[in-house]
Amino acid sequence: MDAVSPTLINLIIFVLAIYVGYHVVWNVTPALHTPLMAVTNAISAIVIVGAMLAAALTETNLGKFMGTLAVALAAVNVFGGFLVTRRMLEMFKKKDKKPAAAKEGH
């Protein structure tokens, strides 16, 4: 069973995940983009919890560093995702009409 390296198997899975992810994301209709962003923010929050557990339970300095880096990058992803989602929701708000200039003369 050791004919194929586990590293090669992980690399193949990673490349396939990139390929499938690319096609899934680019085929999403614009109306579904905002709800999907909210879901990905929730998933990133779960990643933060997992990264904190991984950083806390590891014994090596490299493991602690990588766990801390994972927490920081996932936090940036969560907060950036919320900012993008808020900007997208503002695009759907109705804009106020400006008062007519003809009323200024009275």
N, C-alpha and C positions, 0 to 999 in steps of 0.2 A: 504494500500500500504506500510505501515511501518512494514510489517511482516518480511522483510529481511533488515538487517542493511546496510546502504550505505557503511560502512567500509568493510563489508564482500563482497559486490559486487565489490568494488575497488580492494580488495585482489584477488578475482577470476579473474578479468580482468588482473591484474598484472601477476599472475601465467600463464595464457593463453598466454600473450604477450611473456613471457620468453620461453615458450614451442615452440610457432610458430617461434620466432626469432632464437632459437637454430637450428631448422630444416631448416630454410631458409638460414642461414649463412653457415651451413656445407654442403649444397647441391649446393653451387655456384662453377662453374668451375673456375680454376685458371686464365683463360684468361679474365674473367669478374671481377676479384677481384680488380684490380687497378681502373677501372672506378667507381665501387661501393664505393671504399674508397673516391674518390673525391666527390661523392654525399653526403656521410655521413659527410664529412668535411663541406660542404655547409649547411647541416641541423644543425650541431653543431653551426655554425655561427649564424643561425637564433635563436637557443636556447640562445645564448649569448644576443641577442637583447631582447628577451622575459624576460630573467632573470634580465637584467638591468632595464626594465620597472617595473617588479614585485618588485625589491628592492627599486626603487625610489618611487613607489606609495603606499607602505605599511606604516603603522603608528607605528607598534610595533618594538621593538628592535630585537625580534626573527625573524620577517619577513625580516628585513633589513640584519640580519646575514645570514639567509638562502638564500636570493637573492644574496648576495655577494659571498657566498660559491658556488652557482650554476654558477655564472659568472666565478669564478676561475676554477672550474672543467671543464666547457665547453671549456674554453680557453686552458687548458692542453690537452683536447681531440682534439681540432682543430690543435694545433701545433704538437702534437704527431702524428696525422693522416697524416699531411703533411710530416713529417720526414719519416714515414713508406712508404708512397706513393713514395717519392723520392728514397728511397733505393730499392723499388721494380722495379721502372723504370730503375735504374742503372743495374739491372740484365739482362735487355733486350738489353743493348748496346753491340755492338761487341767489343771484346777484340783485342788490337793491337798485331800482331805477333812479336816475338822477332827476331832481325837480326841473320842470320846464323853465327855460330862460325867459319866456314871455311874461311870467308873473313878476319879474323884477321891476318892470316899469310902473306898476300900480302903487 
